[in-house]
């Protein structure tokens, strides 16, 4: 995937979150869809809205982080 702006990453993550939530509700799939430890950790950090680490300038293009953040946003909107 090629993203040109942070907004395109967020839009992609929002759409992916909707699909992930459907699979979770219909089939019990894990909300964190990533299999590698690093991506799962990035997703979790996004889900928890954690700030960038000391060596990170931004998380705008981190798709795993943004996908976790989108799931949290979707869950919070349903409460």
C-alpha positions as CSV (number, residue, x, y, z in Angstrom):
1,X,0.0,0.0,0.0
2,X,1.1,3.5,-0.7
3,X,-0.2,6.4,1.4
4,X,0.5,10.0,0.4
5,X,-0.9,11.8,3.5
6,X,-1.6,10.9,7.1
7,X,-5.3,11.4,6.3
8,X,-5.2,8.6,3.8
9,X,-3.7,6.3,6.4
10,X,-6.5,7.2,8.9
11,X,-9.2,6.7,6.2
12,X,-7.7,3.2,5.4
13,X,-7.5,2.4,9.1
14,X,-11.1,3.4,9.7
15,X,-12.4,1.2,6.9
16,X,-10.2,-1.7,8.1
17,X,-11.5,-1.2,11.6
18,X,-15.1,-1.6,10.4
19,X,-14.2,-4.9,8.6
20,X,-12.3,-6.1,11.6
21,X,-15.2,-5.4,14.0
22,X,-17.6,-7.3,11.7
23,X,-15.3,-10.3,11.7
24,X,-15.0,-10.0,15.5
25,X,-18.7,-9.8,16.1
26,X,-19.7,-12.5,13.6
27,X,-16.9,-15.0,14.0
28,X,-15.1,-14.1,17.2
29,X,-11.9,-13.1,15.5
30,X,-9.3,-11.2,17.4
31,X,-9.5,-7.4,17.1
32,X,-5.7,-7.3,16.8
33,X,-5.2,-8.9,13.4
34,X,-1.5,-8.8,13.3
35,X,0.7,-11.9,13.8
36,X,4.1,-10.5,14.4
37,X,5.1,-9.3,17.8
38,X,6.2,-5.8,16.6
39,X,3.0,-5.2,14.7
40,X,0.8,-6.5,17.5
41,X,2.6,-4.2,19.9
42,X,2.2,-1.2,17.6
43,X,-1.5,-2.0,17.2
44,X,-1.9,-2.2,21.0
45,X,-0.1,1.1,21.4
46,X,-2.6,2.7,19.0
47,X,-5.5,1.1,20.8
48,X,-4.2,2.6,24.0
49,X,-3.4,5.9,22.2
50,X,0.1,5.8,23.5
51,X,2.4,8.7,22.5
52,X,5.4,8.2,20.2
53,X,8.4,6.5,21.6
54,X,11.5,8.6,22.2
55,X,13.0,7.4,18.8
56,X,9.8,8.0,16.9
57,X,9.0,11.4,15.4
58,X,5.4,10.6,14.4
59,X,3.0,7.7,14.1
60,X,1.1,9.2,11.3
61,X,2.2,6.6,8.7
62,X,2.3,3.6,11.1
63,X,-0.6,1.5,9.8
64,X,-0.7,-1.0,12.7
65,X,-0.8,1.9,15.2
66,X,-3.5,3.7,13.2
67,X,-5.5,0.5,12.9
68,X,-5.5,0.0,16.7
69,X,-6.4,3.6,17.2
70,X,-9.3,3.2,14.7
71,X,-10.7,0.2,16.5
72,X,-10.6,2.1,19.8
73,X,-12.4,5.0,18.2
74,X,-15.0,2.6,16.8
75,X,-15.6,0.9,20.1
76,X,-15.8,4.2,22.0
77,X,-18.4,5.5,19.5
78,X,-20.6,2.4,20.2
79,X,-20.7,2.8,24.0
